[in-house]
Amino acid sequence: MSTTDGDRDGMTAESTLGYEQARDELVEVVRRLEAGGTTLEESLALWERGEELARVCRRWLDGARARLDAALARPDGAPAADGEAEDA
């Protein structure tokens, strides 16, 4: 696999990974880095993957926070129903 293919795969994985999947993979990346025994190149690749996974997790958490904030801002505290206008 070339670097270009890897980057393309990473972008696809980032856009399709759920929070739990990204978190679990990130935990595994950290475990492998902490265990040592990898080459410098492998360690750098793991670090880069960890950064990508952390961004995925952050996006999911930011989205969850926005949904909670929106729900709490509503007078009745309930989230807007699908298709319901925000100002309705």
VEXDO-502408 format. One record per residue (C-alpha): residue number from 0; residue in one letter; y, z, x. Coordinates in nm, 3 decimals, m for minus. Example, Ala and Ser with C-alpha at 12.3 -4.5 7.8 and 13.67 -1.06 7.14 Angstrom:
<atoms>
 resi resn       y       z       x
    0    a  m0.450   0.780   1.230
    1    s  m0.106   0.714   1.367
</atoms>
This chain:
<atoms>
 resi resn       y       z       x
    0    m   0.000   0.000   0.000
    1    s   0.342  m0.088   0.137
    2    t   0.649   0.134   0.120
    3    t   0.795  m0.090  m0.149
    4    d   0.483  m0.049  m0.363
    5    g   0.495   0.328  m0.308
    6    d   0.859   0.343  m0.411
    7    r   0.785   0.140  m0.723
    8    d   0.490   0.365  m0.809
    9    g   0.705   0.674  m0.754
   10    m   0.974   0.544  m0.984
   11    t   0.717   0.473  m1.253
   12    a   0.559   0.815  m1.208
   13    e   0.899   0.983  m1.229
   14    s   0.980   0.816  m1.557
   15    t   0.642   0.892  m1.718
   16    l   0.556   1.239  m1.585
   17    g   0.586   1.526  m1.827
   18    y   0.733   1.856  m1.714
   19    e   0.398   2.031  m1.677
   20    q   0.247   1.741  m1.481
   21    a   0.543   1.727  m1.243
   22    r   0.544   2.105  m1.200
   23    d   0.171   2.118  m1.128
   24    e   0.195   1.837  m0.874
   25    l   0.496   2.006  m0.714
   26    v   0.297   2.330  m0.681
   27    e   0.021   2.134  m0.506
   28    v   0.270   1.967  m0.271
   29    v   0.417   2.305  m0.176
   30    r   0.069   2.449  m0.123
   31    r  m0.022   2.164   0.111
   32    l   0.303   2.197   0.306
   33    e   0.261   2.572   0.341
   34    a  m0.101   2.534   0.452
   35    g   0.004   2.313   0.742
   36    g  m0.240   2.096   0.927
   37    t  m0.071   1.771   0.829
   38    t   0.094   1.525   1.061
   39    l   0.470   1.498   1.076
   40    e   0.455   1.172   0.880
   41    e   0.233   1.328   0.612
   42    s   0.460   1.633   0.593
   43    l   0.768   1.414   0.548
   44    a   0.595   1.212   0.275
   45    l   0.494   1.534   0.099
   46    w   0.849   1.668   0.127
   47    e   0.992   1.348  m0.021
   48    r   0.742   1.359  m0.307
   49    g   0.832   1.722  m0.367
   50    e   1.199   1.629  m0.392
   51    e   1.116   1.357  m0.647
   52    l   0.905   1.598  m0.850
   53    a   1.178   1.864  m0.839
   54    r   1.423   1.607  m0.980
   55    v   1.180   1.526  m1.262
   56    c   1.143   1.895  m1.345
   57    r   1.521   1.946  m1.333
   58    r   1.577   1.655  m1.575
   59    w   1.323   1.800  m1.820
   60    l   1.479   2.147  m1.794
   61    d   1.832   2.009  m1.834
   62    g   1.717   1.819  m2.144
   63    a   1.555   2.130  m2.287
   64    r   1.873   2.331  m2.221
   65    a   2.084   2.064  m2.397
   66    r   1.853   2.074  m2.700
   67    l   1.872   2.454  m2.715
   68    d   2.249   2.451  m2.679
   69    a   2.277   2.192  m2.958
   70    a   2.051   2.396  m3.186
   71    l   2.244   2.715  m3.117
   72    a   2.574   2.538  m3.184
   73    r   2.466   2.441  m3.536
   74    p   2.583   2.681  m3.809
   75    d   2.231   2.740  m3.938
   76    g   2.080   2.749  m3.587
   77    a   1.830   2.476  m3.673
   78    p   1.797   2.158  m3.469
   79    a   1.918   1.835  m3.626
   80    a   1.644   1.652  m3.814
   81    d   1.541   1.308  m3.691
   82    g   1.791   1.055  m3.814
   83    e   2.036   1.324  m3.927
   84    a   2.390   1.262  m3.810
   85    e   2.522   1.517  m3.561
   86    d   2.838   1.576  m3.768
   87    a   2.662   1.596  m4.104
</atoms>
